[in-house]
Each structure stands twice: as C-alpha cells, then as structure tokens.
C-alpha cells in the first residue's frame, strides 16, 4: 500500500502524520472527526503525493437532505511534513478535485495554516480557489515554551508579570482537574461567556470533546482555586496535538477576574505544558482588541493566516447550494459550532 493509501485508510497512521507535521492541529485529527459526527458531519481524507512527501487533509462533509451534493470543510488543512508551497497546493488541489467529483462534493472550504503574505494567496487563486470568510480564527499568538521557564517569564510584559504576582499574593493556586470537574468547568466558562454576551456551546459538546480527546492524551483541565477557601475562581480547557498545546476554552468568576486569576492560570498552564513536553503554547485567536492586548502581555509571536478559501468542484452543485440560503445557513451553523470563543474578555 502506498503512503497515501495508508494515510487515508489507517487512523493511527493519519494521527501520527498530523502530530508530526509542520502544522499540527487537533482539528485535523480523527478525534475531531468523531466529535463532529454529533453535528451531522461525516469525514474522509484526501492525500496527494507531493514532491516533499505526502500532503493531505481530513475533510468534514455534510450532505443536505434531498440533494445529491455535499459540502466539504477542511479546518487547518491541508498539512504536510514541510510548510505549504505552491507546488504542494497544486498537487493537493488536483487530488481534491478528483476525489471530490467521485464523492459528489459540490464545493470545499479550507483554512490552511499558512502565513498571510507568503504568496500562497496568488497560487490559490490561480488554482481556482476564492477567498471567503473564515470559520476558525485567522490571527493567533504562539509562545515558544521549549526553553527555560525563566526565559519565557522574561518575555512577558511588565504589567503581565505584575498581575501574575498579584494573583499569587491573593492566595491563588492552580491544580489539574479531571472528568469529575467538567460541570464545574462549564459553570465558570458559561459565567464568563454571559458577561461578554456570547452564547457558549452546549455542555454535551464539552463532554464529548473531553471523552474523545482526553482518552488520547490530548486534553487537560486546569483550575485556579483560593487556598484559603478552596473556592474555584478560574479554569482552562487545553487541547494538544503533537508538540503544540492550544489554550482553547476557559473563564473566571467575578472574584477570579478581580484578583487576576486568569494571568496566573495561564502562567501555571505554560509551566505545566513545559513539564508535559510540549514545545508551543497557542493562545488561539485574537478576536477583539482587549483580548489581543491581554494575550500580547504573554509575549510570543503573532501569526496571521491566509484565511478561508473555497473551491467549487461541481459547478451545478455549487450553484444550487450557494444560490439559496442552504449553504449560507450551514456555514453559519458551522461558525456557531466551530468558531472557538475566548474567555479572557475580563482582562
């Protein structure tokens, strides 16, 4: 069997490919495909034999009832062992068109982890892709944590370090949680979302995420507690893939916000992730000015990706789906499910 055949048929081989790729993302793992089944999405993988090795993607697919065509979505893909270039995108697009026609996929949206300004936008346009609104966050901040904790600490802004120290003086400690504390996590997460007017995901979504990700060693729960009362004042839900860990969900209580527990929580999360062997800490998205400023306090590098791209495969199918409200409603639904919210609006 070819490498491409193994990657399309063998889940373990695919997950290893994702974890060791140049752009490891939990959104491309088989665990995420299982999680998405609860929202009506099936999945399959497309792999091309690129010049620098395989380039591929796990595609989420939804087929509207009563229609012969499907919509495809590739979050944070395609991926390969080296950063994407024009040749890799060409090889992948050609393979995607072939497989898409066979499986009657009308159009595909993807969001490659490629930096804006890399020149790939022009290559995609030449291949027939068009720029569209993104589902995932286009801008994030990543901290390199494969270095001494002191070096990471020195990269923080002065006010960030002051807030961490203040939280420590207030008697906050950070502990690791497990499945028994998911309800506690959800309560604090929702409290934070309500304060900024955002609708949180359903609790069953987090339960499914925890079951699928933690069983693979890809999820961690952290809690900030007051040493004096054991009151929980903050929480984080971390998700990992390969060397990268993503600061995905969380929140603080009003008291936690007052004593800056979110600052200490992130610092302790970074130190634990260092101990667990991760090399990158992804703060996951800079959706608003206040959040961007808060996250900038932790240093690291800001990365802006090239955004969302759509490829029509069946012109008739794409016209039918995009001509009405169906595709727009489904992609809005996808945004509601997959656009990952940030809990740190209290910063």
C-alpha positions in Angstrom: 0.0 0.0 0.0 1.3 3.5 -0.8 1.9 6.1 1.8 -1.2 8.0 0.6 -3.3 4.8 0.8 -2.1 4.2 4.4 -2.9 7.7 5.5 -6.4 7.6 4.0 -7.3 4.2 5.5 -5.3 3.9 8.8 -6.5 6.2 11.5 -3.4 5.7 13.7 -1.1 6.5 10.8 -3.0 9.6 10.0 -3.0 10.9 13.5 0.8 10.3 13.7 1.1 12.2 10.4 -0.8 15.1 11.8 1.1 15.2 15.1 4.5 15.2 13.3 3.5 17.6 10.5 4.8 21.1 10.1 1.4 22.4 11.2 0.0 20.1 13.8 -3.7 20.8 14.6 -6.2 18.9 16.7 -8.8 20.0 14.1 -7.2 17.5 11.6 -7.2 14.6 14.0 -9.5 11.6 13.8 -10.7 12.5 17.3 -12.1 15.8 16.0 -13.9 13.9 13.2 -15.6 11.7 15.8 -16.6 14.8 17.8 -18.1 16.4 14.7 -20.3 13.4 14.0 -22.7 14.6 16.7 -23.4 17.6 14.5 -24.1 15.5 11.4 -20.7 15.7 9.7 -19.0 12.7 8.3 -15.4 12.7 7.1 -12.9 11.3 4.7 -9.2 12.0 3.9 -7.6 13.3 0.8 -3.9 12.7 0.3 -1.7 13.6 -2.6 1.9 12.5 -3.3 3.7 15.9 -3.1 7.3 16.4 -4.1 8.4 16.9 -0.5 6.2 14.0 0.8 2.5 13.4 1.3 0.2 16.4 1.6 -3.3 15.8 2.8 -6.3 16.8 4.8 -9.2 15.3 6.7 -12.3 16.8 5.2 -15.6 17.2 7.2 -18.6 16.6 4.9 -22.3 17.4 5.3 -24.8 16.3 2.7 -28.0 18.3 2.7 -31.1 16.2 2.8 -32.7 15.6 -0.5 -29.7 16.8 -2.6 -27.1 14.7 -4.3 -24.2 17.1 -3.5 -22.2 17.6 -0.3 -20.4 20.5 1.3 -16.8 19.9 2.4 -14.8 21.7 5.1 -11.1 21.4 5.9 -10.2 23.2 9.1 -6.4 24.0 9.4 -5.5 22.0 6.3 -4.0 20.7 4.2 -0.9 19.6 6.1 2.4 18.2 5.2 5.8 17.5 6.7 7.1 20.8 5.5 5.4 24.2 5.2 3.0 24.6 2.3 4.2 25.9 -1.0 2.7 26.5 -4.5 3.6 23.0 -5.7 2.1 21.3 -2.7 -1.1 23.2 -3.1 -1.3 22.3 -6.8 -0.8 18.6 -6.1 -3.4 18.7 -3.3 -6.0 20.7 -5.3 -5.7 18.2 -8.3 -6.2 15.3 -6.0 -9.1 17.1 -4.2 -10.9 17.7 -7.4 -10.6 14.0 -8.4 -11.8 12.7 -5.1 -14.5 15.4 -4.8 -16.0 14.5 -8.1 -16.1 10.8 -7.1 -17.8 11.6 -3.8 -20.1 14.3 -5.3 -18.8 17.2 -3.2 -20.1 20.4 -4.7 -17.6 22.7 -3.0 -14.9 22.7 -0.4 -13.8 25.3 2.1 -10.4 25.1 3.7 -8.3 27.3 6.1 -4.6 26.4 5.6 -2.2 27.2 8.4 -0.1 29.4 6.1 1.0 32.9 6.9 -0.5 35.8 5.2 1.9 37.5 2.8 3.6 34.2 2.0 2.5 34.4 -1.6 0.2 31.4 -1.4 -2.9 33.5 -1.9 -1.9 34.1 -5.6 -1.3 30.4 -6.1 -4.7 29.5 -4.7 -6.5 32.0 -6.9 -4.6 30.6 -10.0 -5.8 27.1 -8.9 -9.4 28.2 -8.9 -9.9 28.9 -5.1 -11.6 32.1 -4.0 -11.1 33.9 -0.7 -14.1 33.5 1.7 -14.9 34.3 5.4 -13.1 32.1 7.8 -14.7 29.7 10.4 -11.6 29.5 12.6 -9.6 32.4 14.0 -7.2 34.0 11.4 -4.9 35.5 13.9 -3.3 33.9 16.9 -0.3 34.3 19.3 2.1 31.4 19.9 4.6 31.2 22.7 7.7 29.0 22.3 8.0 27.1 25.5 10.8 24.7 24.7 13.2 26.8 26.8 13.8 27.6 30.5 10.8 28.9 32.4 12.8 32.0 33.3 13.3 32.8 29.6 9.6 32.5 29.0 8.8 34.7 32.0 11.3 37.4 30.9 9.3 37.5 27.6 6.2 38.7 29.4 5.3 42.4 29.6 5.9 44.0 32.9 2.2 44.5 33.7 1.5 40.9 32.9 4.2 39.8 35.4 2.7 42.2 38.0 -0.7 40.7 37.5 0.6 37.2 38.0 2.4 38.2 41.2 -0.7 39.9 42.4 -2.8 36.8 41.9 -0.2 34.8 43.8 -0.3 37.2 46.7 -4.1 36.8 46.8 -3.6 33.2 47.6 -4.5 31.6 44.2 -3.1 28.2 43.4 -3.6 26.1 40.2 -4.4 22.4 40.1 -5.1 19.8 37.5 -8.6 18.5 37.1 -10.3 15.5 35.6 -13.7 14.4 34.2 -15.3 14.8 37.6 -14.9 18.5 37.4 -16.3 19.1 33.9 -19.5 20.5 35.3 -17.5 23.0 37.4 -15.5 24.0 34.3 -18.7 24.5 32.4 -20.3 26.6 35.1 -17.4 29.1 35.1 -17.0 29.0 31.4 -20.7 29.9 30.8 -20.5 32.6 33.5 -17.6 34.3 31.6 -19.4 34.0 28.3 -22.6 35.5 29.6 -20.6 38.5 30.9 -19.5 39.3 27.4 -22.7 38.4 25.6 -21.5 35.2 23.9 -23.5 32.0 23.7 -21.5 29.1 25.0 -21.5 25.6 23.5 -23.9 23.0 25.0 -22.5 21.0 27.9 -22.8 17.8 25.9 -20.2 19.2 23.4 -17.6 19.6 26.1 -18.4 16.1 27.4 -17.9 14.6 24.0 -14.7 16.6 23.5 -13.3 15.5 26.8 -14.1 11.9 26.2 -12.6 11.8 22.8 -9.5 14.0 23.4 -8.5 13.0 27.0 -8.6 9.3 26.1 -5.9 10.1 23.6 -3.9 12.3 26.0 -4.9 15.4 24.1 -7.0 17.3 26.7 -6.1 18.9 30.1 -8.3 20.7 32.6 -6.8 23.3 35.0 -8.5 25.1 37.8 -7.5 28.2 39.8 -8.5 28.0 43.5 -8.3 30.2 46.5 -6.0 28.4 49.0 -7.9 29.8 52.0 -11.4 28.7 51.0 -10.8 26.2 48.1 -13.2 28.3 46.0 -12.7 27.8 42.3 -12.2 31.2 40.6 -10.9 30.2 37.1 -10.5 27.3 34.7 -8.8 26.3 31.4 -9.5 23.6 28.9 -6.3 22.8 26.9 -6.2 20.7 23.8 -2.9 19.4 22.3 -1.6 17.9 19.1 1.9 16.8 18.8 4.3 19.4 20.2 1.6 22.1 20.3 -1.0 22.8 23.0 -3.9 25.1 22.4 -5.4 27.4 25.2 -8.9 26.7 23.9 -11.6 27.4 26.5 -11.8 28.8 29.9 -13.2 31.5 32.1 -13.1 33.2 35.5 -15.6 34.1 38.1 -16.1 37.8 39.0 -13.8 37.2 42.0 -11.3 35.5 39.8 -11.3 38.4 37.4 -10.9 40.9 40.3 -7.7 39.1 41.6 -6.3 38.5 38.1 -6.6 34.7 38.4 -6.6 34.4 34.6 -3.0 35.7 34.4 -1.7 33.2 37.0 -3.7 30.4 35.4 -2.1 30.9 32.0 1.4 31.1 33.6 0.9 27.9 35.5 -0.6 26.3 32.4 2.5 27.2 30.4 4.8 25.7 33.1 2.8 22.5 33.3 2.9 22.2 29.5 6.6 22.6 29.6 6.8 19.7 32.1 4.5 17.6 29.9 6.9 18.1 27.0 5.1 20.5 24.7 7.1 23.0 22.7 4.5 25.6 21.6 1.6 27.2 23.6 -1.0 28.6 21.2 -3.2 31.3 22.8 -5.8 30.6 20.0 -7.2 33.7 18.4 -7.2 37.5 18.9 -10.8 38.3 18.1 -11.1 41.6 19.9 -8.8 44.5 20.9 -9.0 43.9 24.6 -8.2 40.2 24.3 -5.4 40.9 21.8 -3.8 43.2 24.3 -4.2 40.8 27.2 -2.6 38.0 25.2 0.2 40.2 23.9 1.3 40.6 27.6 2.5 37.0 27.4 4.9 37.7 24.6 5.3 35.2 21.9 4.8 35.8 18.2 1.6 37.0 16.5 0.7 34.9 13.4 -1.9 35.9 10.8 -3.0 33.1 8.4 -4.3 33.5 4.9 -7.9 32.9 5.9 -10.7 30.8 4.3 -10.7 29.6 0.7 -13.4 27.9 -1.3 -13.1 25.6 -4.3 -16.2 24.8 -6.5 -15.9 21.2 -7.7 -19.3 20.7 -9.2 -20.4 23.9 -10.9 -24.0 22.8 -10.9 -23.9 21.6 -7.3 -22.1 24.7 -6.1 -24.6 26.9 -7.9 -27.6 25.1 -6.3 -26.1 25.2 -2.8 -24.8 28.7 -2.9 -27.7 30.1 -4.8 -30.1 29.7 -1.9 -29.9 30.1 1.8 -28.9 26.5 2.4 -25.1 26.8 2.2 -25.0 30.1 4.0 -27.1 28.7 6.8 -25.0 25.6 7.1 -21.7 27.5 7.2 -23.2 29.9 9.7 -24.1 26.9 11.8 -20.5 25.7 11.4 -19.3 29.0 12.6 -21.5 28.8 15.6 -20.2 25.3 16.4 -16.6 25.7 15.5 -15.6 29.3 16.0 -13.8 29.0 19.2 -14.5 31.7 21.7 -12.1 33.2 24.1 -12.9 33.5 27.8 -10.5 36.2 28.7 -12.6 39.3 28.0 -12.3 40.3 31.6 -8.6 41.1 31.1 
